[in-house]
Amino acid sequence: MKIDFANLQYQHELYKDEIEEALLKVARNCNFIMGEEVDELEQSLEDFTRAKYAISCSSGTDALFLAMMALDIKPRDEVITTPFTFIATAETIALLGATPVFVDIDEKTYNIDPAKIEAAITPKTKAIIPVSLYGQPADIDAIQAIADKYSRTNLHPHKIYTIIDGAQSFGSTYKDKSDSNLGDISCTSFFPAKPLGCYGDGGAVFTNNDELAEKMKSIRVHGQTKRYYHKYIGMGGRLDTIQAAVLNVKLKHYKKDLALRQEVAQKYSVSLSEVYEQKNIIMPAPAPYTTSAWAQYSIRVKNRELLQEKLQNLGIPTAIHYPLPLHLQECFLYLGYKKGDFPISEEVSNEIMSLPMNPYVSDEEIEYIVKSL
Ligand SMILES: Cc1ncc(COP(=O)(O)O)c(C=O)c1O
């Protein structure tokens, strides 16, 4: 058996006629920048998430930039986040000249542990960025309560904003609310391998705040408010019309695709629950107040490298998200963290391994994968 990890090819085959027609339409209309497909997508994203504003942009990384630039995050500000995430979460903080301040994760959800956040708050703290890792939202109510407690009180000189890095979690929910409709601003990515992926780079920011929405729309186009008049230092951060056209088709089918992902995850869990003790595996433990978009189905194993090699030889691709937590990355040595500072992130990054995950993993494949572990 040869199993595909993300199976993008199969998905294209499924939606080929609609997607290719949509792509051709953009080519024929030549409305490559901010064409009508972009407006249509933003409207559909607002309907899907119930956020007041969905603003598409060029990537998940640029979504984080748009959010932080709109909140005036600048040198000497501190932004609290998790070290167990993709580099973009903290890289964007650093690129704005601010300081990433890491807080360890919860052992079960692998998301930032709200109980450890307060100790990391200083007068310089400007924002907290929880990441919805593998598709599952963090405990935002607990995080928001801390941000609110410190905002503009004698405990703290200014508001502490919450920005959700939902790059992996479009379509997930927290207490029945879309992950894109949480925090002051929520960000997502439409990178091809994400649960809702386009055919290149893409992303979006979401907010219910009128002023922040206006500002992010402006920053997305070089900070301009009127053609060639620039109120803010901005960026070229628009989503291509071609990507919007692909997303318009895929979003129409997304509820079904998401349900299939959730089914695949459920089947993995049922199958693994019979063998996990014997095989010394730690299974995902989704929090009861969330539904996950299952960007990844990640388990913890011993002897990971050996196991990966054996699985590869059996036609089962695996991936590691992520092998080295951010506080130990060479680029962040200047922050002064050392091994042992975030023991849970370090332990999980040594053991975590993602199994093939996409809406189309078959029962037979799941059985084969679990048996092969
Ligand atoms: C948690 C997280 N944040 C940010 C990003 C950046 O998204 P993009 O690749 O669309 O720039 C990713 C994408 O891999 C991610 O997983």
The ligand as a MOL file (V3000), in Angstrom:
LIG
                    3D

  0  0  0     0  0            999 V3000
M  V30 BEGIN CTAB
M  V30 COUNTS 16 16 0 0 0
M  V30 BEGIN ATOM
M  V30 1 C 0.7210 27.9510 13.3250 0
M  V30 2 C 1.0590 28.6110 12.0240 0
M  V30 3 N 1.1620 29.9360 11.9730 0
M  V30 4 C 1.4210 30.5830 10.8250 0
M  V30 5 C 1.6010 29.8980 9.6440 0
M  V30 6 C 1.9440 30.6630 8.4130 0
M  V30 7 O 1.0480 30.4780 7.3850 0
M  V30 8 P 1.5180 30.6310 5.8490 0
M  V30 9 O 2.3400 29.4470 5.5210 0
M  V30 10 O 0.2360 30.7070 5.0960 0
M  V30 11 O 2.2950 31.9050 5.7570 0
M  V30 12 C 1.4860 28.5090 9.6370 0
M  V30 13 C 1.6400 27.7590 8.3710 0
M  V30 14 O 2.2660 26.7800 8.2510 0
M  V30 15 C 1.2170 27.8310 10.8600 0
M  V30 16 O 1.0990 26.5030 10.9120 0
M  V30 END ATOM
M  V30 BEGIN BOND
M  V30 1 1 1 2
M  V30 2 1 2 3
M  V30 3 2 2 15
M  V30 4 2 3 4
M  V30 5 1 4 5
M  V30 6 1 5 6
M  V30 7 2 5 12
M  V30 8 1 6 7
M  V30 9 1 7 8
M  V30 10 2 8 9
M  V30 11 1 8 10
M  V30 12 1 8 11
M  V30 13 1 12 13
M  V30 14 1 12 15
M  V30 15 2 13 14
M  V30 16 1 15 16
M  V30 END BOND
M  V30 END CTAB
M  END
